[in-house]
């Protein structure tokens, strides 16, 4: 069975279209290639993030996660192979770090919403090296003010440290770990990061409005 894409105009097999219960033939109007390109536009990303916060989306996901089809899919060899490859990819590792931060924040009863985009910004702001020893190996995002003391991870509270320095700092306060000179420099860097990220976010919103 063939179907014509409403975007590119090409006639393709229906396997090249995503299923859609809201259409007459059960398939989306756009082919998978065009649909993916459309969903990558800035305006659609904003819409999708907003939709994921709605009660309707959360309820539908809860039902799907508990369905027999989902459980059978999770146990399939294809799913396991894909999951393993994804976890080893840069995107998968980033998602894993995000999930770990969320778990720790929930355990500490702290509301934390540090995104993958913010993590990338912090890593670039510190030039991909440890603030304390300048190492470029095994870098981690550290809470400058400890999570255990109720401080969430934000742009103004995120410091890039290597695993050794992060472990050494543990949940100590910045003043008990850094020297006076480093504390002064760090304060300036965190203030700069906060200002730059706000500017970056505002410019992104303006670009979305233009589109």
C-alpha positions in Angstrom: 0.0 0.0 0.0 1.4 3.4 -1.0 0.7 6.9 0.3 1.6 10.4 -0.8 3.4 12.7 1.6 1.7 16.0 2.0 5.0 17.8 2.5 7.5 16.5 0.0 4.9 15.1 -2.4 6.7 11.8 -2.8 4.6 8.6 -3.0 6.1 6.0 -0.6 5.1 2.7 1.1 3.0 3.2 4.2 5.9 1.7 6.3 7.5 5.1 5.7 4.7 6.8 7.6 4.0 6.9 11.3 0.7 5.5 12.5 -1.9 8.1 13.4 -5.3 7.2 14.9 -6.7 10.7 14.0 -6.4 10.2 10.2 -8.8 8.3 8.0 -6.3 5.7 6.7 -4.5 5.4 10.1 -1.2 7.0 9.0 0.3 10.5 9.4 0.0 13.0 6.5 3.8 13.5 6.5 6.4 10.7 5.8 8.8 9.9 8.6 11.6 12.0 7.1 9.4 15.1 6.7 7.8 14.6 10.1 11.2 14.3 11.8 12.4 17.5 10.1 9.2 19.3 11.2 9.5 18.2 14.8 13.1 19.6 14.9 12.0 23.2 14.2 12.4 25.5 17.2 8.6 26.3 17.4 7.7 22.6 17.5 10.3 21.8 20.2 8.8 24.5 22.4 5.3 23.1 21.8 6.4 19.5 22.5 8.1 20.5 25.8 4.9 22.3 26.9 2.7 19.4 25.9 4.7 16.9 27.9 3.8 18.9 31.0 0.1 18.5 30.5 -2.0 16.1 32.6 -3.4 14.4 29.4 0.1 13.5 28.2 1.2 12.2 31.6 -2.0 10.1 32.0 -1.6 8.6 28.5 2.1 7.7 29.2 1.2 6.1 32.5 -1.4 3.9 30.7 1.1 3.0 28.0 3.9 2.2 30.4 1.7 -0.4 32.2 0.4 -2.0 29.0 1.3 -5.6 28.0 2.5 -4.3 24.6 5.1 -2.0 26.3 6.3 -4.8 28.7 6.7 -7.3 25.8 8.6 -4.7 23.7 11.0 -3.9 26.6 11.9 -7.7 26.8 12.5 -8.1 23.1 16.1 -8.6 21.8 15.8 -5.6 19.5 14.8 -3.3 22.4 17.7 -4.5 24.6 20.2 -4.1 21.8 19.0 -0.6 21.1 19.0 0.4 24.8 22.6 -0.8 25.2 23.8 1.1 22.2 21.8 4.2 23.4 23.3 4.1 26.9 26.8 4.1 25.4 26.1 7.0 23.1 26.8 10.7 24.1 23.1 11.4 24.2 22.4 8.3 26.3 25.2 9.2 28.7 23.8 12.7 29.1 20.3 11.3 29.8 21.7 8.9 32.3 23.4 11.8 34.2 20.2 13.7 34.1 18.2 10.8 35.6 20.9 10.3 38.3 20.7 14.0 39.3 16.9 13.8 39.4 17.0 10.7 41.6 19.5 12.4 44.0 17.4 15.6 44.1 14.2 13.6 44.9 16.0 11.8 47.7 17.2 15.1 49.1 13.6 16.5 48.7 14.9 19.3 46.5 13.1 20.5 43.4 15.7 20.5 40.6 15.2 21.1 36.9 18.7 21.1 35.4 18.4 20.3 31.7 20.8 18.6 29.2 21.1 22.0 27.4 22.2 23.7 30.7 24.8 20.9 31.2 26.2 21.6 27.8 26.3 25.3 28.5 28.2 24.8 31.8 30.7 22.4 30.2 31.4 25.0 27.5 31.6 27.8 30.0 34.3 26.0 31.9 36.1 25.2 28.6 35.7 21.4 29.2 38.2 21.3 32.1 38.1 20.9 35.8 37.8 24.3 37.6 40.0 23.2 40.5 42.9 21.3 38.8 42.3 21.9 35.1 42.0 18.2 34.2 40.1 17.3 31.1 39.4 13.7 32.2 36.2 12.2 33.8 34.4 15.6 34.1 31.3 15.9 36.3 28.8 18.7 37.1 29.1 19.6 40.8 26.7 21.4 43.1 28.8 24.4 44.3 26.5 24.8 47.3 25.7 21.1 48.4 22.5 19.4 47.4 22.5 17.8 50.9 22.1 21.3 52.3 19.0 22.0 50.1 20.7 23.7 47.2 19.4 22.7 43.7 21.6 22.5 40.6 21.3 25.7 38.6 23.5 27.6 36.2 24.7 29.8 39.1 25.4 26.7 41.3 27.0 24.4 38.7 30.7 23.9 38.6 32.6 21.6 36.3 35.0 19.3 38.3 36.9 16.1 37.5 35.8 13.0 39.4 38.8 13.2 41.8 38.1 16.8 42.8 34.3 16.2 43.0 34.8 13.2 45.3 37.3 15.2 47.4 34.9 18.1 47.8 32.0 15.7 48.6 29.2 17.7 50.3 31.5 20.3 51.8 30.9 24.0 51.4 32.9 25.9 48.7 34.8 27.9 51.4 36.1 24.7 53.0 37.4 23.3 49.8 38.6 26.1 47.6 41.3 28.7 48.3 40.3 32.3 48.9 41.6 33.3 45.4 39.7 30.4 43.7 36.5 31.3 45.6 36.7 34.9 44.3 37.3 33.7 40.7 34.6 31.1 40.9 32.1 33.7 42.2 32.8 35.8 39.1 32.5 32.9 36.8 29.1 31.7 38.2 27.8 35.3 38.0 29.0 35.5 34.3 27.4 32.2 33.5 24.1 33.2 34.9 24.0 36.4 32.9 25.2 34.7 29.7 22.7 31.9 30.0 19.8 34.4 30.5 20.9 36.3 27.4 21.2 33.0 25.4 17.7 31.9 26.5 16.2 35.3 25.6 17.8 35.3 22.2 16.5 31.7 21.5 13.0 32.8 22.5 13.2 35.8 20.1 14.4 33.6 17.3 11.5 31.2 17.9 9.0 34.1 17.7 10.5 35.2 14.4 10.0 31.8 12.9 
